[in-house]
């Protein structure tokens, strides 16, 4: 018998990972589930029929959004039309709030059930958005315990499922005690992040190399298409660094220290117990906007979850490379600063590491699918 149809929207690489893991877990429990949606290669490999490949279009900040507004508008209209015509049992929206919250509002008017998986960072930016979410979605699936409390206070049905990243890391070799003299440079998974942040990281790394001898450097390249940008940056700011395409986990496992762009990668760095400095470089306009909208004291997930600064972090439009280098020197050398950072990372890891997130999310989705199908039968 043909199983229920679910529509999944993932607009970024991280969402593509989550969507693939979710669909795989759902099919283990209900093999006939039919997944369709917007996503990337991982969701496609998991058996999802992809209408549009979105992760490659992922953008950040307003100038980039405006440039591609027409493309996103066309995809939005066609997506809405497909959902209306095909009437899936449920729509699952994964992060990507600029697109997905607008879609959720339109689907609510049409009484199509919506589950939102991965909360927008309402705790850091625009907390008033919780009210909009409450009016647009049927249920939230959140990754962190403090997010569950936020939505419960707003009266939004919510399940805390944990972070699926830790499921993927369970099969990885854990942190090593004897680290290589390696410094990882991870400029991000978005082209804009690489262009803005990498030069600052490289300047900091060059000074680090001049003050701490015999270090090796590796630059993570999240996409093959980013390689020319990274190569040009290394030509402008020469550093004896190799470029590593694909997963950065081997870099994180072996490094004594990392320069990290803010994002879920900082949780991977925490898992491998690697001291880091979090860097998020933005345009001057975006920085001014952040001053108006930012409500959380911290931007890095490890600091947000710890409720204190266990690793240094910088959100700025200026060149803070000297500050980054100072922090790196302090954290890469043996001593109380490095030990304090390591202790904080290990403590946080012990508190939040909880495998099985994708399975819990799949069970919550299938329960919602069952409820939606039951309501549809009653309506008929």
C-alpha positions in Angstrom: 0.0 0.0 0.0 1.2 3.5 -0.9 2.4 5.4 2.2 1.7 8.9 3.3 3.4 11.8 1.3 5.4 14.4 3.3 6.9 17.5 1.8 10.3 18.6 3.2 12.0 22.0 2.7 15.7 22.4 3.6 17.5 25.5 2.3 21.0 25.0 3.5 23.7 22.3 3.8 22.9 21.7 7.5 19.2 21.3 6.7 20.0 18.9 3.9 21.8 16.7 6.4 18.9 16.9 8.9 16.3 16.2 6.2 18.2 13.1 5.0 18.6 11.7 8.5 15.0 12.4 9.3 13.7 10.7 6.2 15.9 7.7 6.7 14.6 7.3 10.3 11.0 7.7 9.2 11.4 5.0 6.5 12.9 2.6 9.1 9.6 3.0 11.0 7.2 3.3 8.0 8.9 2.1 4.8 6.2 3.3 2.5 6.7 7.0 3.4 6.9 9.2 0.3 9.3 12.1 0.6 9.2 15.1 -1.8 10.7 18.5 -1.4 13.3 21.2 -1.7 16.8 20.2 -0.6 20.1 18.9 -1.7 22.1 15.8 -2.6 21.9 14.1 0.8 18.1 14.3 0.9 18.1 13.0 -2.7 20.4 10.1 -1.7 18.0 9.3 1.1 15.2 8.8 -1.4 13.5 12.3 -1.4 12.3 13.5 -4.8 13.9 16.9 -5.1 11.8 19.6 -6.9 14.5 22.3 -6.5 18.0 22.1 -5.2 18.1 24.9 -2.6 21.3 24.6 -0.6 23.4 26.0 -3.5 21.3 29.1 -3.4 21.8 29.7 0.3 22.5 33.3 1.1 23.1 35.6 4.0 22.3 39.1 4.9 20.1 41.5 3.0 22.3 42.5 0.0 22.6 38.9 -1.0 18.9 38.2 -0.5 17.9 41.1 -2.7 20.1 39.9 -5.6 18.3 36.5 -5.7 14.8 37.6 -4.6 13.2 36.9 -8.0 14.6 33.3 -8.0 13.3 32.6 -4.5 10.0 34.1 -5.4 9.5 31.8 -8.4 10.5 28.8 -6.4 8.2 29.8 -3.6 5.2 30.2 -5.9 5.8 26.9 -7.6 6.3 25.1 -4.3 3.1 26.5 -2.9 1.2 25.4 -6.1 2.7 21.9 -5.9 1.6 21.5 -2.2 -1.9 22.8 -2.9 -2.3 20.4 -5.9 -0.7 17.3 -4.3 -2.0 17.8 -0.7 0.8 16.0 1.3 -0.1 14.7 4.7 2.4 17.0 6.3 4.9 19.7 5.5 8.2 19.7 7.3 10.2 22.9 7.3 13.8 22.8 8.4 15.4 26.0 9.6 15.8 28.5 6.7 13.4 31.0 8.3 13.3 33.7 5.6 11.7 31.3 3.2 10.1 28.8 5.5 8.2 31.0 7.9 6.6 32.8 4.9 5.6 29.4 3.5 4.3 28.3 6.9 2.0 31.3 7.0 0.6 30.6 3.6 0.1 26.9 4.4 -1.7 27.7 7.7 -4.3 29.7 5.7 -4.9 26.5 3.6 -5.1 24.3 6.7 -2.1 22.2 5.7 -0.3 20.8 8.8 3.2 22.2 9.3 6.0 20.9 11.5 9.0 23.3 11.9 12.2 21.4 12.6 15.1 23.5 14.1 14.1 26.8 15.6 15.2 30.1 14.2 17.5 31.8 16.6 14.7 33.6 18.4 16.8 33.7 21.5 19.5 35.8 19.7 17.6 37.8 17.1 14.1 39.2 17.0 12.4 37.3 19.9 9.1 38.7 18.8 9.2 36.2 16.0 8.0 33.6 18.4 4.5 35.0 18.1 4.6 34.8 14.3 5.8 31.1 14.6 3.0 30.3 17.1 0.5 31.6 14.5 2.0 29.7 11.6 3.1 26.2 12.7 1.4 23.2 14.3 4.4 21.9 16.1 8.1 22.8 16.7 10.9 20.3 17.0 13.8 21.9 18.7 17.4 20.9 19.2 18.2 22.5 22.6 16.3 22.3 26.0 16.2 26.0 26.5 14.4 26.4 23.2 11.6 24.1 24.5 11.0 26.5 27.4 10.8 29.5 25.0 8.0 27.9 23.0 6.2 26.4 25.9 5.9 29.9 27.4 4.5 31.1 24.1 1.9 28.3 24.0 3.4 26.5 21.0 3.3 22.7 20.9 6.9 21.7 21.0 9.2 18.6 21.3 12.8 18.7 22.4 14.5 16.1 20.2 18.2 16.9 20.6 20.8 17.7 18.0 21.2 15.1 15.2 24.8 16.2 14.7 25.7 14.0 17.7 24.1 11.0 16.0 26.5 11.4 13.1 29.5 11.9 15.4 28.9 8.7 17.3 30.5 6.7 14.5 33.6 9.0 14.4 36.8 8.4 16.2 36.8 10.6 19.3 39.3 13.3 20.4 42.9 12.3 20.7 45.1 13.3 23.7 48.3 13.8 21.6 47.4 16.5 19.1 49.3 17.3 15.9 50.9 20.8 15.8 47.9 21.7 13.5 45.8 24.8 13.4 42.4 24.5 11.6 40.9 27.4 9.7 37.2 26.9 9.1 35.7 29.9 7.2 32.2 28.6 6.9 29.8 26.8 4.5 28.5 30.0 2.8 30.4 31.9 0.1 29.8 35.2 1.8 31.2 33.9 5.1 34.3 32.7 3.3 34.9 36.0 1.5 34.4 38.1 4.6 35.9 36.0 7.3 38.8 34.1 5.7 41.2 37.1 5.2 40.9 38.0 8.9 41.5 34.4 9.9 44.5 34.2 7.6 46.0 37.4 9.0 45.6 36.0 12.5 47.1 32.7 11.5 50.1 34.4 9.9 50.9 36.2 13.2 50.3 33.0 15.1 52.8 31.2 12.9 55.4 33.9 13.5 55.1 33.6 17.3 54.5 29.9 17.8 57.1 27.8 15.8 56.5 24.6 13.9 52.8 24.9 13.3 50.9 23.4 10.4 47.8 24.9 8.9 44.7 23.5 7.2 41.9 25.4 5.6 38.5 23.7 5.3 36.8 24.0 2.0 33.1 23.3 2.5 32.3 23.3 -1.3 34.5 22.5 -4.3 33.3 25.8 -5.8 34.8 27.7 -2.9 38.3 26.5 -3.7 39.2 29.4 -6.1 38.2 31.9 -3.5 40.3 30.2 -0.8 43.3 30.0 -3.2 43.1 33.7 -4.0 43.0 34.5 -0.3 46.0 32.4 0.3 47.8 34.1 -2.6 47.1 37.5 -1.2 48.0 36.5 2.4 50.6 33.7 1.9 50.5 31.0 4.6 51.8 27.5 4.2 48.4 25.9 4.5 46.8 23.0 2.7 43.2 23.1 1.5 41.0 20.2 2.7 37.7 19.7 0.8 34.7 18.0 2.3 34.2 17.1 5.9 36.3 19.1 8.3 36.1 16.5 11.1 39.6 15.2 10.6 40.9 18.7 11.0 38.9 19.2 14.1 40.0 15.9 15.6 43.7 16.5 15.0 44.1 20.2 15.6 45.4 21.8 18.7 43.3 24.9 18.0 40.8 26.2 15.4 39.6 29.5 14.0 35.9 28.8 13.5 33.0 30.6 11.9 29.9 30.8 14.1 27.5 27.9 13.4 26.8 24.3 14.2 30.5 23.5 13.3 31.4 24.9 16.7 29.5 22.0 18.3 31.6 19.6 16.2 34.7 21.4 17.5 33.4 21.0 21.0 32.8 17.3 20.5 36.5 16.8 19.5 37.5 19.0 22.5 39.4 21.4 20.4 39.9 25.0 21.7 38.7 27.6 19.3 38.0 31.2 18.6 34.6 31.9 17.0 34.7 34.5 14.2 31.7 36.0 12.5 32.7 38.9 10.2 29.8 40.9 8.6 29.3 44.0 6.6 29.1 47.4 8.4 25.4 47.5 7.6 24.8 44.0 9.0 26.8 44.9 12.1 24.6 47.9 12.8 21.5 45.8 12.3 22.9 43.2 14.7 23.2 45.9 17.4 19.5 46.6 17.0 18.3 43.0 16.8 20.7 41.0 18.9 19.2 40.0 22.2 21.6 37.2 23.3 24.9 38.0 25.0 26.6 35.4 22.9 26.6 34.3 19.2 28.5 31.0 19.4 26.4 28.0 20.2 28.9 26.6 22.7 28.8 29.8 24.7 25.0 30.1 24.4 24.5 26.6 25.6 27.1 27.0 28.4 25.6 30.3 29.5 29.1 31.7 29.7 32.0 32.4 27.5 34.1 29.2 27.4 35.6 30.2 24.0 36.3 33.7 22.7 34.0 35.1 20.1 34.0 38.1 17.7 31.0 39.5 15.7 32.4 42.5 13.9 32.9 44.3 10.5 36.4 45.4 11.5 39.6 43.5 11.0 40.1 42.0 14.5 43.0 39.7 13.4 45.4 40.9 16.1 42.8 40.1 18.8 42.2 36.7 17.2 45.9 36.0 17.1 46.2 37.0 20.8 43.5 34.6 21.7 45.0 31.8 19.6 48.4 32.2 21.2 46.8 32.0 24.6 44.8 28.9 23.8 47.3 26.9 21.8 50.1 27.1 24.4 50.0 24.8 27.4 48.8 26.6 30.5 45.8 27.6 32.6 44.0 29.4 29.8 44.0 26.3 27.5 43.1 24.0 30.4 40.2 26.2 31.4 38.9 26.2 27.9 39.3 22.4 27.6 37.5 21.9 30.9 34.6 24.0 29.7 34.3 22.2 26.4 34.3 18.8 28.2 31.8 19.9 30.8 29.4 21.2 28.1 29.8 18.0 26.0 28.9 15.8 28.9 25.8 17.9 29.5 24.3 18.1 26.0 25.6 14.9 24.2 22.4 12.9 23.7 22.3 10.5 20.7 19.1 9.4 19.1 17.8 12.9 18.0 16.9 11.9 14.4 14.9 9.0 15.7 13.0 11.1 18.2 12.3 13.7 15.5 11.0 10.9 13.1 8.7 9.5 15.8 7.2 13.0 16.4 6.7 13.6 12.7 5.1 10.2 12.2 2.8 10.8 15.1 1.7 14.1 13.5 1.2 12.3 10.1 -1.0 9.7 11.8 -3.1 12.4 13.5 -3.4 14.4 10.2 -4.6 11.3 8.3 -7.1 10.5 11.0 -8.5 14.0 10.9 -8.7 13.8 7.1 -10.7 10.5 7.4 -13.1 12.1 9.8 -13.5 15.1 7.6 -14.5 12.9 4.7 
